[in-house]
Amino acid sequence: MGGNSTEHINNTMNESVASKVKAPAIAEAERLLEIQRNQIFIEDDAFIGNPYSLLGRVLEVRSKTKNCTSNVDDGFAEFSVFPIPGVVIDKKSPIKQPLKVKSLIVDKKLSLKVQFLNFLDAELDSESLFSVIVNNQAVGLLDIHDASYLNGMRMWIKDNQNVIKDPNICHLLVVTGIVQKNIIKKKYKKFDVKKKGGAFGLNVNGSLYTSVEDFSMDVRFGLSYQRIPIPNKTKLAKAKTVKIASNRVGINELNSYIAMEKPTIKGLKTPLREVQNEIIEKLFVPSADEVAMLSNVEYRS
């Protein structure tokens, strides 16, 4: 009695038991996962019980070679001992219940190209993929428009000059927003008629994938951030002046004010309380080049 061909079995499986899906493009995956421009993802189980404790924490991006460069392989990030004091959470930012973001297929290519999915790469090859469901478990933002934010930043800078002047520290980042993403995943392998496989499969780009594994869950924290400018290291600190409102202010004057060395800013005619948000935007929002580099820095818990 003749046996069925591999092609016939695959066709039958595709038609009868496989759900037809496909891996999204990189830009589409980032949209589905709600990944923000200046957002890095870390794994740290210490924060699962209280993810909001990440808000106001300071990340030190250190050089491995004592030479600050734009080479992402040269640095790593770890939390500073002291957070920004006195900051407050935006009361409207926490979610009342977990929110499902999206379900998607993750293959080897996507795991390499999307930073949030990089941790899956080691488990994938050209013959396997993951079916992934992502939930936002917790969300929180600092109220950066409250006076406590700028005041807290100034106090931290004043009290941590040893950190700012450390030659091994290339960037300082303040966590201004967090999202805890729970990733529920199940691994599938390309169907082989000669091997035993699961009873249910996925039809991905015309190929059948089956699974005998259970679902498992990983937790990642997405951190939105602003920077603390370090003299002679950030682009802004190397400038001579910066425009605040309609005033041209010397960068040294700004640095002296931010470090609480002076109570006012020489050359600024507009009241400080009216330009607080502009000072924050000019000093603390990272540039596109910084964002591109920092998104790939190694995090150490």
Sequence and secondary structure as in RCSB ss.txt:
>XXXX:A:sequence
MGGNSTEHINNTMNESVASKVKAPAIAEAERLLEIQRNQIFIEDDAFIGNPYSLLGRVLEVRSKTKNCTSNVDDG
FAEFSVFPIPGVVIDKKSPIKQPLKVKSLIVDKKLSLKVQFLNFLDAELDSESLFSVIVNNQAVGLLDIHDASYL
NGMRMWIKDNQNVIKDPNICHLLVVTGIVQKNIIKKKYKKFDVKKKGGAFGLNVNGSLYTSVEDFSMDVRFGLSY
QRIPIPNKTKLAKAKTVKIASNRVGINELNSYIAMEKPTIKGLKTPLREVQNEIIEKLFVPSADEVAMLSNVEYR
S
>XXXX:A:secstr
     HHHHHHHHHHHTEEEE    HHHHHHHTT  TTEEEE  GGGSS GGGGTT EEEEEESSS   S GGGE
EEEE SS  TT  B TT S SS EEEEEEEE HHHHHH GGGGGGGGG  TTEEEEEEEEEEEEEEB TTSHHHH
HHHHHHHHHTHHHHT TTEEEEEEEEEEEEEEEEEEEEEE  TTS   S EEEETTEEEE     EEEEEEEEEE
EE   TTTSHHHHSSEEEETTEEEEHHHHHHHHTTS SS TT  S HHHHHHHHHHHHHS  HHHHHHHTT EE 
 
